[in-house]
Amino acid sequence: MTELAVPTNADVEAAARVLAPVAVRTRLLSSPALDALVGARVFLKPEVLQRTGSFKFRGAFNKLSSIPEAARKAGVVAFSSGNHAQGVAAAAQILGMPAAIVMPSDAPVSKIERTKSYGAEVIPYDRDKEDRDAIARDLASKRGATVVPPYDDPWVIAGQGTVGREIAEDLSALGVAPDIVSAPASGGGLMAGIALATKAKFPDAGLVTVEPHGFDDHARSFAAGHREPHRAVGRTICDALMASIPGEITFAINQKLGAQGVTVTDDEVAKAVGFAFRELKLVVEPGGAVALAALLAGYLNAKGKTVAIVLSGGNVDADLYAKLIQ
């Protein structure tokens, strides 16, 4: 890892070597039905098939692998609504490290239970009244543990960047260049990593983050030219995409590499989840389906173009999923 706070594509390459023995290489998928529907050549990156059911395992494992052996016995502390929690818990289990995860008490039950199943300690908090970052850092200080941020960390970003690296490799093998690469955004770590890897191979590719309507901190920030919080109140079915403001490192990367942002409504997300179920035979959680929702709703200006869409996660409660696919 470079000494700079902002990672580079070289760091993504290094992360790929770390992850090669443990991460799933999720191959790009295509769907003639989807191509015909949107008038584009679409490639889907199914991170729903990744270990723990989301891309988050990549960044978590890369970060934990960077911790010196002498510091590993004290373990790690993370804060997450679910997917980062599971990624950190699974990575810690593989590396033999204790893990404590600060999770909102209203996180999907399936995500809480799966986090516990990897051997992690779950510490609930009220996301409306308590500061998860403060809770995690206080706990880490008391235990001498290492904090594993969900997105604004160079090691985490580099790990997530392997998603983009694989997209670039697979498209290159097909002799195809992407016009657009689109992925969900919460703190922006996934797109930041993707941006580093994609732009290194395809400098002309457009990058588009997708967020739930109202939770539009990336779209606002790109338009303003600086980090802006969203103004949303209440909830969205995309529980994984509720960060209030882009990360400092992630925004620096995404802005520099020309990312743009769009938003989708919960109804559009529900339709995308249903489409993935019926046509793609994939279980995609709401937060993982927003880029597909933007494509289906016509927000990506994809007609006649080659588009790569990241389906970032598939961890969804059965009851909610049953409602969404009806």
Order of alpha helices (4+ residues) and beta strands (2+ residues): alpha-alpha-beta-alpha-alpha-beta-alpha-beta-alpha-beta-alpha-beta-alpha-beta-alpha-beta-alpha-alpha-beta-alpha-alpha-beta-alpha
